[in-house]
Amino acid sequence: MQRLAVTSLTHDRTKLASALAGVAFATTLVITQAGIYSGFVANSSAIIRHAGGDVWIMARGTRVVDFGETLSPGARSAVMAHPCVERVRPLTFTFVPLRKKTGGFDSMQILGFELDEKGPVLPWSLSQGLSHDLEEPMSIAVDEGDVGKLELPANPLGATMEIRGRLVRVAAVTRGIRAFTLQPYGFSSIRTARRLSGIADGRATFLVADLREPSCAPSVIQAAERWPELQAMTTEKFATTTERYWVNGSGAGAVLGFSTLLGLVVGVVIVGQTLYSMTKDYEPELATLKAMGASRGELASFVGWQAAFLGCLGAALGTVLALGLRRLVEGAGLVVVLSSTVLLGSYLAIVFMCSTASIGSMRRVLSLEAGQVFK
Amino acid sequence: MSGPPVLRMVDVVKTFRSGALVTPVLHGISLEIPPGGLTLIMGPSGSGKTTLISLLTGLFRPSSGRVELCGAPISELPEADVARVRRARLGFVFQSYNLFPAMSAQDNVAVALQMSGLSWKCARSRAADALERVGLGHRLTHRPADLSGGEKQRVAIARALATHPTIIVGDEVTAALDGVTAFQIMDLLRTHVGPDTAVILVTHDRRLERFAERVIEMEDGRVRADRPSERPPQHMRAAS
């Protein structure tokens, strides 16, 4: 039945093309939307996950990494006092105003971090320069995707820009580190970041604690929260909280989910219509098979194999299209994460789509009147 | 014709219902068809021929009465069991051929053989032999669209013959063919008649009587006449 089903499907090229286009379109849409959604989620917490550590300490009431408040100078030593804490890394993460070459104003998020002997963990993807180049005062790293927005030359290395009335030099260039808010990121030493943000020496917006033993995180959190101005949470919890805040709070999750659903519905309609019309066209032959003694299972497998063939080939075409589309989407400033989880989830959605689309045809085949072979 | 009947109908009634409308089509038909002959079922349109053949082959269930196919009470068996009996015992030939347009002649026949349990490779090999026997050994790879009406019907006959069924059932198998081709097709179908096998054809064409041993004439849902053929096949005339 497999051979008969697939041969019949490939015999009618026009119908095959329209059905494949439907599945491919739906696959592309589902994969791209799921990829954008994943990128959105990953991006919202990228700073936290890449900075790492075991426990993040922040001002009480802080909900997300993007909106931290400056901590008092004593906070670091208070956290360090816990015997389980191996080291505490201060971070500043603030919005700063910048003046562009053409005179316009904009803003960017400056992330300041300590460069110590253990080596920096930020920024995590450099295409030009080295992290240690940021040790030089008033040096920053910008992303190559933000060069146009910041009105920097195509090769921005060595170029200068004005942040909060101070000239800074681009000493390194990152690749693919884009904020989902589309505000450019700038990485610098914490000293430079403090100067650009107007934060006094010894202060930070976040403290990242590396523990000797990760299992003592609850004890560190409890100790930190004894201070009325501080709150603390594990890195994972802070990342998840930030993701939820942006995904649920912004409504982006619902929008992307709806677009994905729409893609699936379009796919179901196109594939369902094609399978149904093909089943209708093949009714005399299917009735002949039934008259010859084909079982209900064999007749249903005719539709099943066609749906499976369309699903596999269409999904493969759709994946290729989605990979091509990824560049275009990323060019527009969005991050698309096509992880194995995203692809697997998308393929399961396509399987569901093709199964749903074949229900009408299955019912028609199973209720087929074999007696019509004599009409 | 001899041996236990391959088909048996006892007091079969068939009515069709559409809402409140009840249409009686067959009225208490009883008949037996033994192996070893070609039987024609004739009659004007609306006489109940097609319904009769659909009941005989288990494609319809009677409203009342009993139908046996090669001893199996197909009017009482579950649908899946009836399908198994049909698969093992029947071969079909139709007026409009009912071939799979996407498949070659060889593959059309092979599908039926594969359904009977053969591997695809073996089924194709046997299909080639079957097509050779109906004179289409040179048309194996042709699709139905590339074949003439007579050739398509030969493929359909090869498909029906290939599984060595007990009974071949045909519906107006020559209606779309010219006279010479129609007789060639009938000659082919006669090759299936043997001591344990039978051919049953529904037709309007009285010229086909020369190929039949028996003629059942239907009228208004009843058997008007059940008689030997007026012009029996050559071997019977020679014997008599």
Chai-1 contact restraints between the chains, C-beta under 6 A:
chainA,res_idxA,chainB,res_idxB,connection_type,confidence,min_distance_angstrom,max_distance_angstrom,comment,restraint_id
A,L4,B,V111,contact,1.0,0.0,6.0,A-B,restraint_1
A,T7,B,A102,contact,1.0,0.0,6.0,A-B,restraint_2
A,T7,B,M103,contact,1.0,0.0,6.0,A-B,restraint_3
A,S8,B,A102,contact,1.0,0.0,6.0,A-B,restraint_4
A,H11,B,A102,contact,1.0,0.0,6.0,A-B,restraint_5
A,P284,B,N98,contact,1.0,0.0,6.0,A-B,restraint_6
A,E285,B,F100,contact,1.0,0.0,6.0,A-B,restraint_7
A,T288,B,N98,contact,1.0,0.0,6.0,A-B,restraint_8
A,A291,B,F92,contact,1.0,0.0,6.0,A-B,restraint_9
A,G293,B,A83,contact,1.0,0.0,6.0,A-B,restraint_10
A,G293,B,R86,contact,1.0,0.0,6.0,A-B,restraint_11
A,G293,B,R87,contact,1.0,0.0,6.0,A-B,restraint_12
A,S295,B,A83,contact,1.0,0.0,6.0,A-B,restraint_13
A,A370,B,L59,contact,1.0,0.0,6.0,A-B,restraint_14
A,G371,B,S54,contact,1.0,0.0,6.0,A-B,restraint_15
A,G371,B,L59,contact,1.0,0.0,6.0,A-B,restraint_16
A,G371,B,F60,contact,1.0,0.0,6.0,A-B,restraint_17
A,V373,B,F94,contact,1.0,0.0,6.0,A-B,restraint_18
A,F374,B,T50,contact,1.0,0.0,6.0,A-B,restraint_19
A,F374,B,S54,contact,1.0,0.0,6.0,A-B,restraint_20
A,F374,B,D171,contact,1.0,0.0,6.0,A-B,restraint_21
